[in-house]
Amino acid sequence: MRFKKIKEWFKKPTTIRIIMLLVFQSFLALLFDVFGLGAGSIGTFTFMNFESDFAIQSNLAYASAFIILFYPPLLSSDGGIGVLVSNLGTGLHLGTVKPKLFKNTQYYYTLVASVLTLGTFNGLWIGLISYITNLIALGTARILNPVPFLVIPILTLTIASLISSQASSFLAFFMFKKKLNPDMWVYPTMSTVNNILSTIFYALIIMIIKPGNWFLETGEWSTITAPTYYLLIPFVLYLGFMCYILGRNIKNKHYRKILKQAIPIQSVTLTINSLTGGILSKADGALTNLRGLFLVYPALIDTLGDECTIIANTTSTNLAIGTLKPNLKAIKDKDLWTNIVGVGIAGLFLHVIYGIFGSLIVGDFSNMGLVLGIALLINLFGFVIIQGLVFLLIIFSYKKGLDSDNFAVPIIAALSNLLSSSLILFFTFIFQV
């Protein structure tokens, strides 16, 4: 009898029921972000536990700042995958993209070419800003040779984006054919996949170039190991391939439009991400002591970004098809605000999982409560602040005739990274970790 009443209650179109259904759907969509703990595990156990694999004696302590310097921008830059997924969702609904990998529309192939170009730009820009940040922030441990700052971000991001772009397309087409909304399901999954791929390739490169061997026992930078120079070969080959892509598409108006709208925003957001890496590198000691927090770091910024991206993508699509009016009063739209509440609650549930399992994985039981509290606070403050800013941005850009699909996700990723890293520094300082 009681089960029947519960079943009947769920059939009523009440606001609470709608929110609960959105919490459930959002939780399932965001659940793949749990695998972000895998990226954190790879980072933690590669960069911290297996010191003997790429360090001489205690020189890893000097290399750790350099390693952490790249970590935030590499995780926050999805190599243009966010632009691809946002445009795929809108394109599938409008019919400008067909739900199939082969014999698709010219617009789809132009979109893929522009995304690969953005990934290359991201890598070069991250390398440039990280090199400057390294000169300013790392003191006597700064590295003067620019070669690592060229090969690391380019090889990490481009290999990951080559794989992720095809996987994103396949998943978007599959979801669309199954009558599911790609705007809600694809990016949360692919951002996590991209983070895992980026972390794996970054860890492999770190283990190849062995940055711990670059430093003297005094902590001063000495030289770059030979394998670092060998990586210039695939670096040059890939740049040649991208020059070919650029030459083939430069006259295409859609290609130029995407780059014109995306590159300025990505320049700003990537600069923020790279500077965040410099800030976070100053907390390398705290992150080493609080390994559970370092492990969940990729999942924290990934989930926060995914929560806001789900709202941004659905808002952008609804504006494009005319079901949402482009003004600030749209926040009162029942479909929009219930979606925001549902996604936000689902994100908080996931952060409980992160706080508990992050500490369990590293075996740091004494700091479990601290990691859990920091994770929940980061998500709560971050979601409210970023969601408000992004909503204003989407409405403003739509009124100005701009396509938010080309820049909303990079902005969300940068803000998620910046806020998460800043709050980590703040809380570790408050609790004197």
C-alpha positions, 0 to 999 in steps of 0.5 A: 500500500505504501509503495503504491502511494509513493508511486502515485506521488512520483506521477504527479507533476510537482516541482519537487518531483521534477527536481528529484528527477533532474537530480537523478538524471544529472547524477547519472550524467555526472557519475562518470566524473568519478573516474576523475579519481582515476586521473587523480590517482595517476597523478598522485602515484606518478608525481609523488609516490614513484619518485625513484622512477624519475628523480635523483635522490631528493631532487623531485622536491625541486621538480615538483613545482615544475610538474604542478605548474602544468597540471591545472592548465592541462586539466582545464584545457580540453583541447577544444572538445568543449567547443565540439560538444557544444556545437554538436548538441546545437547542430544535431537539434538544428539538423546542420550535423547528421548523427553519423561519423562517416558521410556527414555534413561539411559543417561537421568536418569543418567543426572537427578541423577547427577543434583540432586547430584550437587544441594546437593553439591551446598547447602553444599558448599554455607553453608560452604562459607557463614558461613566463610563469616559470621564470617569474614564480619558480625562483632559483628553480626556474627553467630557462630552456623553452623546449619542455614548454613546447613539447609537453603541452602540445603532445599531451593535449593534441594526442588526447584531443585526437582521441576525444574528438572522435569519441565525443562525436560517436557518443553525441550521435549515439545519445541523439539516436536514443532520444537523449539530450547530448547537451546533458550527457556528452560533455560530462563524460568526455571531459572526464575521459579527456582529463584521464587521457591528458593525465596519462600522456602527461605522466608518461612524458614526465617519466620519459624526460625525468625532470628530477634529473634537471636539478642540482642538489642545491635545487638550482636548474642545471640541464635538460635530459636528452629524451626531452629533445627527442620529443621535438620529432613528433612535435614538429611532425604534428605542427606540419599536419596542422599546417596542412589542416589550416591550409585546407580550411582557412577559406571556410567561413564557418572555420574562421568564425569558430576560431575568431570567436573561440581563440580570444576567449581561450587566450584569456582563459588559458592564461588564467589556467596557466597562472593558476598553475603558478599559484598552485605550484606554491602550494606543492608542499601542502598538496603533498601532505594532503594527498587525498585533496591532490588526488580529488583535484581533477575530479573537483574541477571536472565536476564543477565545470561539468555541472555549469556546462550542462546548464550552459549547453541546455540554455544555449540550445533552448535560446537557439530553438526559441524555447527560452527568451534572451533576457535576465527574466529567463532565470524565472523559467521553471525548466531553467531554475529547476535544472539548476537546482537539480544539477547542483544537488547532484554535484554535492552528492558526488563531492561526498563520494570524492571526499570519502574515497579520495582519502581512502585511496591514499590511505589518509584516514585522519584527514578524511573530514578535512578533504570532504569539507573542502570538497563540498565548500569548493563545489557549493561556492564555485557552482553558485558563482560560476553559474551566475556569471555564465548565465549573464554571459550567455544572455549578453552574447546571444543579444550581441549575435555571438555563439556561446557554444564557441566560448562558454565551455572554455570560460567555465573550465577556467573559472572552475580551475581558478576558483577550485585552486584558489579555494584549495590555497585558502582552505589549506592556509586556514587549516594550516595543512 
